[in-house]
């Protein structure tokens, strides 16, 4: 999130005034801190803490961050029409998902699991949001459109709890509510910047 906002601000100078830079910085900080809170774990919850592999998580985070920054910055840099990006991107994501399922040890049982099908629904919803984000880039810039798109964290967090049955302790729910409030505040500030 911060990488895309920085690219929009530093490369394309999308935030032109001191007020925009201040508001945008506060908004992005709210989004980052809010997203961090929505993913915090209760250290006393033994169920969540037993199988953590911090090294694998950090590697996955670095790779996904590069991908998330790249897929929007490249489109903005090349000045490609958003509508021309959607189909190739969808095909690439589909092929990537198929490759992941094929090389995964759980590929045989994945489609028998109801959570797989529920996750496909969330993927479709994310895809629709992604389309609107790309359509918004020429109008409001990369820094604002990408950061606003991250408000979907609130929907996905509560959706995973209510619809997929993700376990949260009382303390973790407090983190989720506080983090979601920060995300909404950050998104509201970004929405007021235009």
BELHUNOR-V914336 format. One record per pair of residues at least 12 apart in sequence whose ideal C-beta (glycine too) atoms are under 6 Angstrom apart, sorted by sequence separation. I is the first residue (numbers start at 1). GAP is how many residues later the second one is. D is the distance in Angstrom with one decimal. If there is no record, write none. Layout:
# BELHUNOR-V914336
i=I gap=GAP d=D
i=I gap=GAP d=D
This chain:
# BELHUNOR-V914336
i=133 gap=12 d=5.2
i=133 gap=16 d=4.2
i=157 gap=19 d=5.7
i=5 gap=23 d=4.9
i=129 gap=23 d=5.5
i=2 gap=26 d=5.8
i=154 gap=26 d=4.5
i=154 gap=29 d=5.4
i=1 gap=30 d=5.7
i=153 gap=30 d=5.7
i=151 gap=32 d=5.8
i=151 gap=36 d=4.2
i=148 gap=39 d=5.7
i=148 gap=42 d=5.3
i=147 gap=43 d=5.4
i=86 gap=45 d=5.7
i=118 gap=46 d=5.7
i=144 gap=46 d=5.2
i=85 gap=49 d=5.8
i=115 gap=49 d=5.9
i=82 gap=52 d=3.6
i=82 gap=53 d=5.0
i=140 gap=54 d=5.7
i=76 gap=61 d=5.9
i=4 gap=65 d=5.8
i=3 gap=66 d=4.0
i=7 gap=66 d=4.9
i=76 gap=66 d=4.9
i=4 gap=68 d=5.4
i=72 gap=70 d=5.9
i=72 gap=74 d=5.6
i=38 gap=115 d=6.0
i=31 gap=116 d=5.9
i=35 gap=118 d=5.4
i=28 gap=119 d=5.9
i=31 gap=119 d=5.5
i=38 gap=119 d=4.8
i=45 gap=124 d=5.0
i=14 gap=127 d=3.6
i=42 gap=127 d=4.3
i=14 gap=129 d=4.9
i=42 gap=129 d=4.5
i=42 gap=130 d=5.0
i=8 gap=133 d=5.2
i=8 gap=134 d=3.7
i=9 gap=134 d=5.4
i=8 gap=135 d=3.0
i=40 gap=135 d=4.4
i=4 gap=138 d=5.8
i=5 gap=138 d=4.4
i=37 gap=138 d=4.8
i=38 gap=138 d=5.2
i=37 gap=141 d=5.3
i=38 gap=141 d=3.8
i=4 gap=142 d=4.0
i=5 gap=142 d=5.4
i=37 gap=142 d=2.9
i=34 gap=145 d=4.3
i=1 gap=146 d=5.9
i=34 gap=148 d=3.1
i=1 gap=149 d=5.1
i=33 gap=149 d=5.5
i=34 gap=149 d=3.8
i=30 gap=152 d=4.7
i=31 gap=152 d=5.7
i=30 gap=155 d=5.1
i=31 gap=155 d=4.0
i=30 gap=156 d=3.2
i=27 gap=159 d=4.3
i=27 gap=162 d=3.9
i=27 gap=163 d=4.6
i=23 gap=166 d=5.5
i=23 gap=170 d=5.5
i=20 gap=173 d=5.8
